[in-house]
Structure formats: C-alpha cells, structure tokens
Amino acid sequence: MSNYHIAVLPGDGIGPEVTAEALKVLDAAQSQYGFTLNYESLDCGAERFLRTGVTMPDDQYEVCKQADAILMGAIGLPEARHPDGREVNGDVIFRLRFGLDLYAGVRPVTLYEGVTSPLRDVSKGIDYVIVRENVEGLYASRTGGCNVRGEVATDTIIMTRTGVTKITRFAFELAQKRSGRPTDGKSIVTCVDKANVLSSYAYFRSVYDEVAEQYPAISKDYAYVDAMTLYQVLSPHHYDVVVAENMFADIISDLSSATIGGLGMAPSGDIGDEHALFQPSHGSAPTIAGRNVANPIATILSGSMMLDWLADRHHDPVLKEAARGIDAAVRTVLRQKDIRTADIGGTSSTTQVGDAVAAALQSGV
C-alpha cells in the first residue's frame, strides 16, 4: 500500500474549516482506493504571529521541506502585518514558494455543471489552466524594493532565461496532458504579457517562442494582459493553457475565478521539480470564520490536485484513480444542485458539502 507524508497547514480564518473537509474527502479516498496519507498538522500563520511574533518557525518549514506534499487551508489576517504594512501571510507562502522553488503556480479554471457563471453565454464551456511563474517577475522584489523617506518607492521586475524557460516548458508539457480547449479540442498555450510596451515582457515572449519550437504539436497564441481580461469575459472557451509572469497571472487568475462561480471554486497548486503545495485560491475570509458557511470545494479540489501530482511523481496509478474519483464526486454533488454553499446559490453548510462529496466518492456515483 502506498504511504505518503503530508504536511497540513490549516492556517487562519476559514482555513481550518475548509481544510477539515478536504481531509474528510481524502480520508474517504484512502478507504475507497487503498493508500495511506500520514498528516502532520502545523501551527503556521497570522494567528501564530499575533501570539508569538513568528509566522512560521524554522522547524515547521523543515517539516514542509521533508514532506511528500503540502496541503494548506488559508493564511493571513488583515490585522497581522509587519511594520512596513505587508501582511505576514507572505512569511509562509513566499517562504515556501521561493525556498522550495515552487516555480509553477497552477490555477485550473473549470465551470462545473450546476454552477452558475455571471457570464451571459457559457454554452461553449470554460475549461483552461493558468500557469503562473511563481518566483520571479515583479514579486521577486517583495523584500528588496526601495522606499526613500516615504517619498519614492520602487520595485524591480526580474526575468531570467532559466525562469521563463522553466515555466513555459511546464505550460507546454501540461498542454500535452490535457484534452485541449472545450470548443474544438485544440491544444494551445497562450502567452500573456505586455510585450508591446515593456522590454522585460518582450523578453518573456522571446523565450516563450524559443521553447514553443520544441512542441510543434501545440499551437502558439499571444495576448496582451489588458486585452486578456476582456477575452476572459467574452471568449473564455478560446483557452487551453495560459502562461504569464507572476503579477499578471495573479491578476488574471482571480478574474478567471469570477467566471466559474468565485474563489470558492478555484483550487491551485504551487509546483516545483521536487516539492509541491496545494491550496484554495481564496483567502482566510475572517468575517465568515467559525460560521460553517465557507465553500470547501476549492480546497477539496486542491487535495485532488495533490493526489494527481503525487501520482505522477511516484508513478502511482492508485493515486491517479483517486484524484479522478474526487473530481467525479465533486461533479456529482454540484450537478445535483441540492447541496451547495451560499456563494454558489445554496444554503448548505461547509460540513454538509464535505459530507456529500465524501459520500459520493465512497458510493462511486
């Protein structure tokens, strides 16, 4: 039987609530498919910072480094900040991303049957993935920017050939594994940039072009970031895999979530060559914490992504099957429409949704 060590960071606000439901579904998957996940829960986040002044101790970082994978709920509280105004959630998220070289931020964008999109016409479907360069771009300046006398502030964008090559290759490799865009099955990788104005983004595009030559079966596509926000609303069915620099991808991924029912429906993975972290795209939502109303679907689907990544890394077909089973169970629950949280038009509690997905998984529906 396969056995994996999972570092679990429940975090702050609604983080522990949605994490509990994801673990419930993962436990059902273990029982149904026959594998073992050994969880090690860690006390990291804003609440710890407010208590102790430390967001993530070194020993807990080492647990994450040694784990087979990391599952996170949500980190951060608006009142937990450093003296310069930055929220302390970066002490965890950025430390793991940069320290473990989790260079690929993967954000699936899927409109599930039974979930209402705010877009008028979604008859052609929404099913694409945004691949975000996670450790370079504008965010590379997160601790190295300059603020002179409170009068002038600067941050520097960083593009390296290594970084852009790695993220572009990741995007094309992902496109090879997918079934193409929903309209015609065409496999296509769209480069989102601002190459018409800024030399750094022109460089990003030039490296993208070099990498694309190695994948002749995958079509190339380009979009300037301002136009991309328009296309995501008017023609989301056009896309299969989208690759972009850190800041731009951060922005367009939140926009994409709005088209599929909100952040509660948006899982994500921060993936490197040796390590990976999986978490919902939403924040800690402290205003609804403790009320059992948060949508756990994004975290449950992040758990499915975690199993899929572990399956590929360890050549474990059982985990691959379990990941598909979780996704199918989510689809079943959403299609039936009677169990759903308020953010997607229902009245169900967080725990009721988790129970429903676990039951659907175990019944094989």
N, C-alpha and C positions, 0 to 999 in steps of 0.2 A: 504494500500500500504506500502511495506517495505521501511524503510528510514534509511540510513547509513551515518555516518560522516567519510569522507576520508581525511586524511592529505596528501597533494600533495607536493612533494619536486622536482621541475623541475631540479634544480641543475645548472650545468655548461656545457660549450661547446655545444654539440648537445643535451644535456639533455632536455632543454625546447622544442626543435623541436619534438623529439620523444614522449615526454610527451603529447604535444598538440594533436598528432594523436591518442594516446591511449585514451585520454579523449574524442575525437571526436567519437571513436568507442563505448566507454562506454556510451556516450550520446545517440547514436543510439540504444544501447541495452536497455537503460531506456525507450525510446519511444516505442520500439518494445515489451518489455516484461512487463512493468508496475511496476517499482520500482524507488526509488529515491536515488541518491548519492549526498550528500552535500559536495562539495570540499572546503577545506581550504588550499590555496596555501601558502607555507612558503619560506622565503628567507634564505636558508642554503647553504653552500658550499664554494668553493675556492674563487669565485669572492667576496663573502661577506667578507671572511677572508682578502683578499687583500685590501678591502675598510676599514674594521673596526678592523681587528686583531682578530675577533671572528668568528669561522666557524658555530657554532650552539648555539644560545642563550638558556638559560635555559627555557624561556617561550615557545619557539618553540619545545623544547624537550617535555615539558608538553603537548602541543597540540598533538604530536605524541602518547604520552602515553595514552591520553584520547580518541583518535580516534578509530573507529571500525577497521580500517586498514590503512596502509600507502602505497602510491604509489610513487616511486622515479624514476626520469629520469637517471641522471648520475652525480656523484660528483667528483670533482678534476680537478686540472690544474697542469702541471709539474712544473711551477714556484712558486706555492703556497706550501711552505714547512716550517716545524719547524726548529729551529736552528740545531737539530741533523740530519737533512736530511729527516725525514719522511714526506710524503705528508699529507696534512691536511684533506684529504677525510676521514681518519680514525676517525677524530673528530665527524663525523656524523655517518658513517656506523658502526664503532665499538661501539660507544656510544649507538646506538640503539640496536645492537645485544646483547651486554653484559648487558646494563641497563634493557632491556625488556626481557631478557633471550630468545632470538630468536635462540634456540639451533640447529634447523634443517635447514640447507641450502639445498633447493630442486632445482635441476637442471634437468629438462626434456631434453632428448636427442632424438629428433624425426626428421627423414628425411622425409620432406613433398614431395608428388608427384609434380613434376615440378621443384624441386630444384636439381641442380647437385652437387653430392658429389665428392671430389677429389679421393675417393677410387675407384678402378677399378671395383669391383663387389659388388653391394649393392642389389642384387636380393632377398636376404633373409630378407631385411629390417633392419632398425635401429630404435628402439623404447625402450629406457630404461631410468631410472631415477637415477641420482647420488644424494645420501643423504649425506651431509657433516656435521660433527659435528662442530658446529659454534663457540662455546665459550670456548673450552678447547684446547688441543693439543699444538702445538708449538706457535700458535697465542696468547695463554694466557699470554705469556711473552712480549707482544707488548710494554708495558711501564715499565716492570720490569727486563729487561735484564741488563747486566753489560758491561761497556766499560771502561777499566782501562788504562789511559794515552794514549789512542789511539793505544795501543799495543795488548791488549787482549779483545775480546768481547765474551760474552756468552748469550745464551737464554736457558730457561728450558722448556722442554715439560711436559705438565700436563695431566694426565689421571686419572679420578675419576670413581669409580664404578657407582655413580649416573649418571654422564655424559654419559658414554659409554652405560649404560643400557637404558637411555632415547633415545639416537639416534638409537640404534639397534632396540628397540621396535618400534620406529617411522618407521624404514625401513620395518619391517615385517608387521606392520599394513598397510603401503602403498601397499605392495605386495598383501595383501588380497583384496584391492580395484581394482587392475589392472587386465588386462586380460592375464597376463603372457608375456613371450618373443615372438617375432613375428614368430619364426620358428615353434614352437610346442605348444604354449600356456602354457608352464610350468611356474609356479610361483617359483621364485628363488631369494634369496638375497645373493649377493656376498660380502664377507668381504675383503677389500683391506688393506694390512698392510705391515710391514716388520718384521714379527714375527720370521723369521729365524735368525735375527741379533740383534734386539733391544728388551730389556725386556719390554719396555713400550708398544710396539706393540704386543708382545706376551700376555701381559695383556689384551689389547684391544680384541684380538681374543678369549681369555678365557671367557671374559664376553659375547662376541657375542655368543659363544657356549651355555652358560647358558640361555640366552634369547631365542635362537633358539629352545630349547627344549619345549618352551611354544607354538610353532607354528608348530606342526608336519606335517601340510598340505603344508608347504612352504619348499622347498628344500634349503639346505645349499650349499655354494660354497666359495672358497677361491682363492685369487690371491695376490702374492707379487707385490708391486706397480711398480717395474721396468718391470716385465712381463706384468702387466696390460696395460701399454702403448703400448705394442706390440699387445695384444689381441684386444684392441680398434680399431686398424687399420686392423688387419687380420680377426677378427671374432666378430664384434660388435653385430651381431644378437644373440650371445650367452647370452646376458644380459637382465635382467628384472629390478631389483633394485640393486644398488651398494651402500654400506655404507663404509665410511672411515673417518679417522681423518682429522682435519682441513686443514693442509698444503697439505697432499696428495690429498685430494678431490679437493682442489683449483686447483691443477696442472692438474689432470686427467679430470676435468670438462672443462677446456679450450681446451684440446686436443680433447675431445668429440665434442665440438662445431665446430672444424675444419672439422669434418667428415660429418656435416649436412648443410654446407653452410656458416659457420662462426658465429661470435658472434652476428651478426645482426639477427640470427635465434634462439638465445638462451635466453629464459626467465628464471626467477628464483624467488624463494620466500625464505625469511628468516622467519621461522615459530616457534612460541613458543606455550605454552599452552593457553595463554591469548591474545597475540599480534602477529601481522604478518606484514612484509614489503615485497613488491613486486617490482622488478626492473629488467631491462635487465642485462644480464651478462657483456655487454661491458662497456667500459669506456666513458669518455666525448669527446674523439676524437676532440680536439680543432682545428686540422688542416683542418677539413671539416665543422666546426661550421659556421652556417649562410648561407650555400650554398644550403640548401634544398635538400641534396643528401643522408642523412643518412637513413639507413634501420629502419623503426619503428616497424617491425614485432615482435621483441623480447619484446618491451615494450607493444605492443598490447596484446600479449600472456600473459605477466605478469599481465595485467589487467584481463584477463580471469581467470588466476590462483587465483587472488584476489577474484573474484566473487565466484569461487568454494570453496575457504576456508571459506568465509563468509556464504555460503550456508550450509556448514557442521556445522559451529559453531552456527548458529542461526536457523538451521532446516528450511531453506527457499528454497523450491523446485523451486521457480521462478528464483532465482539467479543461481541455478544449471543448469536450462534450458538455461539461458542467457549465461553462461560460455560455454556451448556446442555450442551455436549459434555462438559465436565469433570464436571459433576454427573452426567450419564448414565454416564460411565466409572466414577465412584465407586460408583454404584448397582450397576453390573455386577459389579465386584470384590467388593463386600460380599455381594451376592446369591449368588455362587458359593461363598462361605464357606471356600475353601481358603487364601486369603491374607488374614491379619489379624494384628495385633499382640496381645500378651498381655493388654492391658487390656480387650479385647473378645473374649477367649476363644481366641486363636490363638497361634502360635509364630513368626510371620514377623518379619523384621527391618524396621526403618524403611525401608531402601533397597528391600527386596523389595516393600513396599506401593507405594512411589513408582513403581517399575518397572512394577508390574502396572497401575496407573491410567494411566500414560503409554501402555502397550501397548494397553490397552482403548480409549483415546482415539484412537490412531492407526489402530486396526483398525475403528473405528466400531461396535464391538459395543455 
